[in-house]
Amino acid sequence: MSINNWMDDNNSYSKEEYKSVIPPPKNIIFNNEQKEACKEIRKFLTSDKSYFNLKGKGGTGKTTVIAKALKGRKNIIGLSI
């Protein structure tokens, strides 16, 4: 799945995906800033950087963005929310 089209899935999750760190919610419509944050998180996960700072006011969807960005990923170590 490429970084450009991973947001366009059909929201059907396998049993393996439900075992992820945070189960991604279904039927969420992301705004442009949330889509960009997801892409940046995915880029970070393949980079050699040691931390990623996602900040925003309460209720703005940070945890949901992280869940979507981690969908289908394995071997995530050291996640702190």
Buried (B, 14 or more C-beta within 10 A) or exposed (E): EEEEEBBEEEEEBEEEBEEBBBEBEEEEEBEEEBEEBBBBBBEBEEEEEEEBEBEEEEEBBBEBBBBBBBBEEEEEEEEEE
